[in-house]
Amino acid sequence: MSENNQKSASEDSLEVVEVETEGVDDEGNLVIDELLVAVDSEGRIVATDETAAVITSEGDAVVDEKLSVVGEDGQLHAVEEDVSVLEAEE
């Protein structure tokens, strides 16, 4: 499943594009990936916020969130990353 939501903005501000995908990997884990992209009025990416989650059939979960911004070199650079591991109660 894939979903694409665009929230329009004025010429002087940023537009946020959201893409969400989900599926099942080869091991039977549910994988969800949500990507938010901030785009300027000229269509250039200025920042991203990506959250990826893997949920096992036992109920354990790993959530990785990464915030990146475009540097002076024009490349995305991670400025914050947070990984959480949640184990299911037995």
N, C-alpha and C positions, 0 to 999 in steps of 0.2 A: 504494500500500500504506500502511496506517495501523495503528499498534499503540498500545495504551493499557495501561500497567502501573501498578497502584496498589500501594503498600506501606503497609499500615495501621500505625497508631501508637496509643499510649495517648492519653487525653484531654489530658494536659498537654504533649504534644510535638507535633511537626509531622508531617504526612503528606506524602509525596512522590508526585506524579503525573507520569508520563512519557508523552509523546506523540511518536511518530516518524512522519514522512511521507517518502515519496520518490517521485520522478517524473522525467519528462523534459520540459525546456522546449521552446519553439518552435525553438530553435537546435540541438536534439539533445544538450544537456548534461544530465548526471545531476544532480539537485538533491535533497539530503538535508537535512531539518530535524529536529533533535531538541530537544524542549523539556522541561525539568524544572521543575516548579512546586512550591514548598513552601507548604502550606496549614495554617492553624492549626485548632484544634478547633472553631471556629465557622464554618469554611469560607472564611475570608478568605485571599487570597493575600498572602504576606509576602515572597517572593523568587522570582525565576526565573533559570534558566540556559539560554540558547538557543545552540545550535550549528547554523549553517547552512553547508553545503558545496556547492560547484558544481564538478563535474569535467567537463572538456571531452573531446571524442572524441580529442584529441591527448594526453590524459593530464595536462594542466595542472589545478591545483586551487586554489580560493580557499576558505579556511575562516574564518568569522567567528564568534567566540564572545563573547557578551555576558552579563554577570552584572548583574542589577538587584535592588534591594530597595525595599520600600514606605517612603516617607518619611512625615513627620508630616502631610503634606497628603493622604495616602491614595493617592498616585500612585506608579507605578513609576519609579525613577530608576536609570539605568545607573551602576554604580560601577566597572566594569572592562570594557574591550572590547579584544579582540586579533584582528587580522586577519593571516592568513598566506597568502602566495602561493607556491605550489610549482610550478615548471616541470618538465615531463617532460624527461628526458635524451634527446638526439637520437642 
